[in-house]
């Protein structure tokens, strides 16, 4: 019983650490707390371990939506401008 338990625990921790390192949720809001960010990451890890197809679907949906947003910006001749606010420290 001891050897089987050790093997199962090591498999669990190996999978958990693999998912923990691989899961990269979208950039969190600056208003999100550390607990909120942790709960989002744990939720993704749960779904990645239980049903990986859902995570694949989620990633593909984000990719297609990003393509639609990029196309909208291209069609509007969107230009990125940068304004730098400087204060004189002299």
DSSP file (Angstrom, degrees, kcal/mol; ACC not computed):
  #  RESIDUE AA STRUCTURE BP1 BP2  ACC     N-H-->O    O-->H-N    N-H-->O    O-->H-N    TCO  KAPPA ALPHA  PHI   PSI    X-CA   Y-CA   Z-CA
    1    1 A X     >        0   0    0      0, 0.0     4,-2.1     0, 0.0     5,-0.2   0.000 360.0 360.0 360.0 -37.2    0.0    0.0    0.0
    2    2 A X  H  >  +     0   0    0      1,-0.2     4,-2.1     2,-0.2     5,-0.1   0.892 360.0  47.3 -65.0 -41.5    2.8    2.4    0.8
    3    3 A X  H  > S+     0   0    0      2,-0.2     4,-2.2     1,-0.2    -1,-0.2   0.905 112.4  48.9 -68.2 -41.2    4.5    2.1   -2.6
    4    4 A X  H  > S+     0   0    0      1,-0.2     4,-2.4     2,-0.2    -2,-0.2   0.899 111.7  50.2 -64.7 -40.0    1.3    2.6   -4.5
    5    5 A X  H  X S+     0   0    0     -4,-2.1     4,-2.5     2,-0.2    -2,-0.2   0.917 110.2  49.9 -63.7 -43.8    0.4    5.6   -2.4
    6    6 A X  H  X S+     0   0    0     -4,-2.1     4,-2.2     1,-0.2    -2,-0.2   0.893 111.3  49.2 -62.4 -41.0    3.9    7.2   -3.0
    7    7 A X  H  X S+     0   0    0     -4,-2.2     4,-2.2     2,-0.2    -1,-0.2   0.927 111.9  48.1 -65.7 -44.6    3.6    6.6   -6.7
    8    8 A X  H  X S+     0   0    0     -4,-2.4     4,-2.5     1,-0.2    -2,-0.2   0.903 112.3  48.9 -63.9 -41.4    0.1    8.2   -6.9
    9    9 A X  H  X S+     0   0    0     -4,-2.5     4,-2.6     2,-0.2     5,-0.2   0.908 111.5  49.3 -64.9 -41.3    1.2   11.2   -4.8
   10   10 A X  H  X S+     0   0    0     -4,-2.2     4,-2.1     2,-0.2    -2,-0.2   0.880 111.0  50.1 -67.3 -36.1    4.2   11.7   -7.0
   11   11 A X  H  X S+     0   0    0     -4,-2.2     4,-2.5     2,-0.2     5,-0.2   0.932 111.2  49.6 -64.1 -45.0    2.1   11.5  -10.2
   12   12 A X  H  X S+     0   0    0     -4,-2.5     4,-2.8     1,-0.2    -2,-0.2   0.944 113.2  45.1 -59.3 -49.3   -0.4   14.0   -8.7
   13   13 A X  H  X S+     0   0    0     -4,-2.6     4,-2.5     1,-0.2     5,-0.2   0.847 111.6  53.1 -67.4 -32.8    2.4   16.5   -7.8
   14   14 A X  H  X S+     0   0    0     -4,-2.1     4,-2.0    -5,-0.2    -1,-0.2   0.940 113.0  43.4 -65.0 -46.4    4.1   16.1  -11.2
   15   15 A X  H  X S+     0   0    0     -4,-2.5     4,-2.7     2,-0.2     5,-0.2   0.921 114.3  50.9 -64.0 -43.3    0.9   16.8  -13.0
   16   16 A X  H  X S+     0   0    0     -4,-2.8     4,-2.7    -5,-0.2    -2,-0.2   0.933 112.0  45.3 -62.0 -46.4    0.0   19.7  -10.7
   17   17 A X  H  X S+     0   0    0     -4,-2.5     4,-2.0     2,-0.2    -1,-0.2   0.857 112.4  52.7 -68.1 -32.7    3.5   21.4  -11.1
   18   18 A X  H  X S+     0   0    0     -4,-2.0     4,-1.8    -5,-0.2    -2,-0.2   0.947 113.2  43.0 -64.5 -47.6    3.4   20.9  -14.9
   19   19 A X  H  X S+     0   0    0     -4,-2.7     4,-2.4     1,-0.2    -2,-0.2   0.900 111.5  55.6 -63.9 -39.9    0.0   22.5  -15.1
   20   20 A X  H  < S+     0   0    0     -4,-2.7    -1,-0.2    -5,-0.2    -2,-0.2   0.895 112.3  42.2 -61.6 -40.0    1.0   25.3  -12.7
   21   21 A X  H  < S+     0   0    0     -4,-2.0    -1,-0.2     1,-0.2    -2,-0.2   0.809 118.5  45.1 -76.1 -29.4    4.0   26.2  -14.9
   22   22 A X  H  < S+     0   0    0     -4,-1.8     2,-0.5    -5,-0.2    -2,-0.2   0.749  88.3  94.4 -88.3 -25.0    2.1   25.9  -18.2
   23   23 A X     <  +     0   0    0     -4,-2.4     2,-0.4    -5,-0.2    22,-0.1  -0.564  45.1 171.8 -76.1 121.6   -1.1   27.8  -17.3
   24   24 A X        -     0   0    0     -2,-0.5     3,-0.1     3,-0.0    -1,-0.1  -0.817  13.5-164.3-129.1  90.4   -0.8   31.4  -18.3
   25   25 A X        -     0   0    0     -2,-0.4     3,-0.1     1,-0.1    16,-0.0  -0.214  37.8 -77.5 -68.9 167.4   -4.1   33.2  -17.9
   26   26 A X        -     0   0    0      1,-0.2    -1,-0.1     0, 0.0     2,-0.1  -0.090  68.2 -71.5 -57.0 163.6   -4.7   36.5  -19.6
   27   27 A X        -     0   0    0     -3,-0.1    -1,-0.2     1,-0.1     3,-0.1  -0.398  58.7-126.3 -59.5 127.9   -3.2   39.6  -18.0
   28   28 A X        -     0   0    0     -3,-0.1    -1,-0.1    -2,-0.1     2,-0.1  -0.346  25.4 -97.8 -74.8 159.3   -5.1   40.3  -14.8
   29   29 A X    >   -     0   0    0      1,-0.1     3,-1.2     4,-0.1    -1,-0.1  -0.393  26.3-121.8 -69.1 152.1   -6.7   43.6  -14.1
   30   30 A X  T 3  S+     0   0    0      1,-0.2    -1,-0.1    -2,-0.1    -2,-0.1   0.668 114.6  59.1 -69.3 -13.5   -4.7   45.9  -11.9
   31   31 A X  T 3  S+     0   0    0      2,-0.1    -1,-0.2     0, 0.0     2,-0.2   0.593  82.7 104.5 -88.6 -12.0   -7.8   45.9   -9.6
   32   32 A X    <   -     0   0    0     -3,-1.2     2,-0.1     1,-0.1    -4,-0.0  -0.472  68.0-132.2 -72.5 138.6   -7.6   42.1   -9.1
   33   33 A X     >  -     0   0    0     -2,-0.2     4,-2.1     1,-0.1     5,-0.2  -0.361  24.3-107.1 -81.6 168.0   -6.3   40.9   -5.8
   34   34 A X  H  > S+     0   0    0      1,-0.2     4,-2.3     2,-0.2     5,-0.2   0.864 122.1  54.0 -62.4 -36.0   -3.7   38.2   -5.4
   35   35 A X  H  > S+     0   0    0      2,-0.2     4,-2.4     1,-0.2    -1,-0.2   0.893 107.2  50.2 -66.5 -39.6   -6.4   35.8   -4.2
   36   36 A X  H  > S+     0   0    0      2,-0.2     4,-2.1     1,-0.2    -2,-0.2   0.923 111.6  47.9 -63.6 -44.8   -8.5   36.5   -7.3
   37   37 A X  H  X S+     0   0    0     -4,-2.1     4,-2.2     1,-0.2    -2,-0.2   0.902 112.3  50.0 -63.4 -41.5   -5.6   35.8   -9.6
   38   38 A X  H  X S+     0   0    0     -4,-2.3     4,-2.5     1,-0.2    -1,-0.2   0.902 109.7  50.5 -63.0 -41.9   -4.8   32.6   -7.7
   39   39 A X  H  X S+     0   0    0     -4,-2.4     4,-2.0     2,-0.2    -2,-0.2   0.874 109.7  50.7 -66.9 -35.8   -8.4   31.4   -7.9
   40   40 A X  H  X S+     0   0    0     -4,-2.1     4,-2.1     2,-0.2    -1,-0.2   0.927 112.1  47.1 -64.7 -44.5   -8.5   32.0  -11.7
   41   41 A X  H  X S+     0   0    0     -4,-2.2     4,-2.3     1,-0.2    -2,-0.2   0.906 112.3  49.1 -65.6 -41.6   -5.2   30.0  -12.2
   42   42 A X  H  X S+     0   0    0     -4,-2.5     4,-2.4     2,-0.2    -1,-0.2   0.862 108.8  54.0 -65.9 -34.9   -6.5   27.2  -10.0
   43   43 A X  H  X S+     0   0    0     -4,-2.0     4,-2.2     2,-0.2    -2,-0.2   0.917 110.0  46.6 -63.9 -43.3   -9.8   27.1  -11.9
   44   44 A X  H  X S+     0   0    0     -4,-2.1     4,-2.5     1,-0.2    -2,-0.2   0.901 111.4  51.7 -65.9 -40.3   -7.8   26.7  -15.2
   45   45 A X  H  X S+     0   0    0     -4,-2.3     4,-1.9     2,-0.2    -2,-0.2   0.908 108.5  52.2 -62.4 -40.9   -5.6   24.0  -13.7
   46   46 A X  H  X S+     0   0    0     -4,-2.4     4,-2.3     1,-0.2     5,-0.3   0.950 113.0  42.9 -59.3 -49.6   -8.7   22.1  -12.6
   47   47 A X  H  X S+     0   0    0     -4,-2.2     4,-2.4     1,-0.2     8,-0.3   0.846 111.2  55.6 -69.2 -32.2  -10.3   22.2  -16.0
   48   48 A X  H  < S+     0   0    0     -4,-2.5     4,-0.3     1,-0.2    -1,-0.2   0.848 113.8  41.0 -67.2 -32.3   -7.0   21.4  -17.7
   49   49 A X  H  < S+     0   0    0     -4,-1.9     3,-0.2    -5,-0.2    -2,-0.2   0.836 123.0  37.6 -83.6 -33.1   -6.7   18.2  -15.6
   50   50 A X  H  < S+     0   0    0     -4,-2.3     2,-0.2     1,-0.2    -3,-0.2   0.907 137.3   4.6 -84.0 -45.4  -10.3   17.2  -15.8
   51   51 A X    >X  -     0   0    0     -4,-2.4     3,-1.4    -5,-0.3     4,-0.8  -0.691  60.0-179.5-145.7  84.5  -11.2   18.0  -19.4
   52   52 A X  H 3> S+     0   0    0      1,-0.3     4,-2.0    -4,-0.3     3,-0.2   0.748  79.2  69.4 -62.8 -23.2   -8.3   19.3  -21.5
   53   53 A X  H 3> S+     0   0    0      1,-0.2     4,-2.6     2,-0.2    -1,-0.3   0.848  93.8  57.4 -63.2 -31.7  -10.5   19.8  -24.5
   54   54 A X  H <> S+     0   0    0     -3,-1.4     4,-2.5    -7,-0.3    -1,-0.2   0.898 105.9  48.9 -65.5 -39.8  -12.3   22.7  -22.8
   55   55 A X  H  X S+     0   0    0     -4,-0.8     4,-2.4    -8,-0.3    -1,-0.2   0.895 111.0  50.4 -67.1 -39.2   -9.0   24.5  -22.4
   56   56 A X  H  X S+     0   0    0     -4,-2.0     4,-2.4     2,-0.2    -2,-0.2   0.921 111.3  48.6 -62.7 -44.0   -8.2   23.9  -26.1
   57   57 A X  H  X S+     0   0    0     -4,-2.6     4,-2.5     1,-0.2    -2,-0.2   0.914 111.1  50.8 -60.2 -43.6  -11.7   25.3  -27.0
   58   58 A X  H  X S+     0   0    0     -4,-2.5     4,-2.1     1,-0.2    -2,-0.2   0.915 111.3  47.4 -61.7 -44.5  -11.1   28.3  -24.7
   59   59 A X  H  X S+     0   0    0     -4,-2.4     4,-2.1     1,-0.2    -1,-0.2   0.899 112.7  48.6 -65.7 -41.0   -7.7   29.0  -26.3
   60   60 A X  H  X S+     0   0    0     -4,-2.4     4,-2.6     2,-0.2     5,-0.2   0.896 109.6  52.6 -66.6 -38.7   -9.1   28.7  -29.9
   61   61 A X  H  X S+     0   0    0     -4,-2.5     4,-2.3     1,-0.2    -2,-0.2   0.916 110.5  47.7 -62.6 -42.5  -12.0   31.0  -29.1
   62   62 A X  H  X S+     0   0    0     -4,-2.1     4,-2.3     2,-0.2    -1,-0.2   0.894 111.1  51.9 -64.2 -39.0   -9.6   33.6  -27.7
   63   63 A X  H  X S+     0   0    0     -4,-2.1     4,-1.8     2,-0.2    -2,-0.2   0.925 111.3  45.9 -64.5 -45.0   -7.4   33.3  -30.8
   64   64 A X  H  X S+     0   0    0     -4,-2.6     4,-1.8     1,-0.2    -1,-0.2   0.901 113.2  49.8 -65.5 -40.3  -10.4   33.7  -33.2
   65   65 A X  H  X S+     0   0    0     -4,-2.3     4,-2.2     1,-0.2    -1,-0.2   0.885 108.2  53.3 -66.0 -37.4  -11.7   36.7  -31.3
   66   66 A X  H  X S+     0   0    0     -4,-2.3     4,-2.5     1,-0.2    -1,-0.2   0.876 106.9  53.4 -63.4 -36.5   -8.2   38.3  -31.3
   67   67 A X  H  X S+     0   0    0     -4,-1.8     4,-2.2     2,-0.2    -1,-0.2   0.887 107.9  50.0 -63.8 -39.1   -8.2   37.9  -35.1
   68   68 A X  H  X S+     0   0    0     -4,-1.8     4,-2.1     2,-0.2    -2,-0.2   0.907 111.6  47.9 -65.4 -41.4  -11.6   39.7  -35.3
   69   69 A X  H  X S+     0   0    0     -4,-2.2     4,-2.1     2,-0.2    -2,-0.2   0.913 111.5  50.3 -65.6 -42.1  -10.3   42.6  -33.2
   70   70 A X  H  X S+     0   0    0     -4,-2.5     4,-2.3     1,-0.2    -2,-0.2   0.902 110.2  50.4 -62.8 -40.6   -7.1   42.8  -35.2
   71   71 A X  H  X S+     0   0    0     -4,-2.2     4,-2.4     2,-0.2    -1,-0.2   0.886 108.5  52.4 -64.4 -38.7   -9.1   42.9  -38.4
   72   72 A X  H  X S+     0   0    0     -4,-2.1     4,-1.2     2,-0.2    -2,-0.2   0.902 110.6  47.5 -64.2 -40.3  -11.3   45.7  -37.0
   73   73 A X  H  <>S+     0   0    0     -4,-2.1     5,-2.1     1,-0.2    -2,-0.2   0.891 112.0  50.3 -68.0 -38.4   -8.3   47.8  -36.1
   74   74 A X  H ><5S+     0   0    0     -4,-2.3     3,-1.2     1,-0.2    -2,-0.2   0.897 109.5  50.4 -65.0 -40.0   -6.8   47.2  -39.6
   75   75 A X  H 3<5S+     0   0    0     -4,-2.4    -1,-0.2     1,-0.3    -2,-0.2   0.761 108.4  52.6 -72.4 -23.5  -10.0   48.2  -41.4
   76   76 A X  T 3<5S-     0   0    0     -4,-1.2    -1,-0.3    -5,-0.2    -2,-0.2   0.355 109.7-121.1 -91.2   6.8  -10.2   51.5  -39.3
   77   77 A X  T < 5 -     0   0    0     -3,-1.2     2,-0.2     1,-0.2    -3,-0.2   0.926  42.8-167.9  51.4  48.5   -6.6   52.5  -40.3
   78   78 A X      < -     0   0    0     -5,-2.1     2,-0.4    -6,-0.1    -1,-0.2  -0.469   7.4-164.0 -70.4 132.4   -5.8   52.5  -36.6
   79   79 A X        -     0   0    0     -2,-0.2     2,-0.6    -3,-0.1    -1,-0.0  -0.965  14.5-134.9-120.1 137.3   -2.5   54.1  -35.7
   80   80 A X        -     0   0    0     -2,-0.4     2,-0.4     2,-0.0    -2,-0.0  -0.787  25.5-175.6 -90.2 125.8   -0.7   53.7  -32.4
   81   81 A X        -     0   0    0     -2,-0.6     2,-0.5     2,-0.0    -2,-0.0  -0.921  12.2-148.6-119.5 149.1    0.6   57.0  -31.0
   82   82 A X        -     0   0    0     -2,-0.4     2,-0.6     2,-0.0    -2,-0.0  -0.968   6.4-165.6-121.7 127.1    2.6   57.3  -27.9
   83   83 A X        -     0   0    0     -2,-0.5     2,-0.6     2,-0.0    -2,-0.0  -0.955   7.4-159.8-112.1 123.7    2.5   60.4  -25.7
   84   84 A X        -     0   0    0     -2,-0.6     2,-0.6     2,-0.0    -2,-0.0  -0.901   4.0-154.1-105.7 122.9    5.3   60.7  -23.2
   85   85 A X        -     0   0    0     -2,-0.6     2,-0.4     2,-0.0    -2,-0.0  -0.856  19.3-175.0 -96.1 121.4    4.7   62.9  -20.2
   86   86 A X        -     0   0    0     -2,-0.6     2,-0.4     2,-0.0    -2,-0.0  -0.892  16.1-156.8-118.5 145.7    7.9   64.3  -18.8
   87   87 A X        -     0   0    0     -2,-0.4     2,-0.7     2,-0.0    -2,-0.0  -0.954  27.2-118.2-115.8 143.3    8.7   66.3  -15.8
   88   88 A X        -     0   0    0     -2,-0.4    -2,-0.0     1,-0.1     0, 0.0  -0.703  25.3-175.0 -84.8 117.7   11.8   68.4  -15.7
   89   89 A X              0   0    0     -2,-0.7    -1,-0.1     1,-0.2    -2,-0.0   0.145 360.0 360.0 -96.8  18.8   14.0   67.3  -12.8
   90   90 A X              0   0    0      0, 0.0    -1,-0.2     0, 0.0    -2,-0.0   0.505 360.0 360.0 -73.7 360.0   16.6   70.0  -13.2
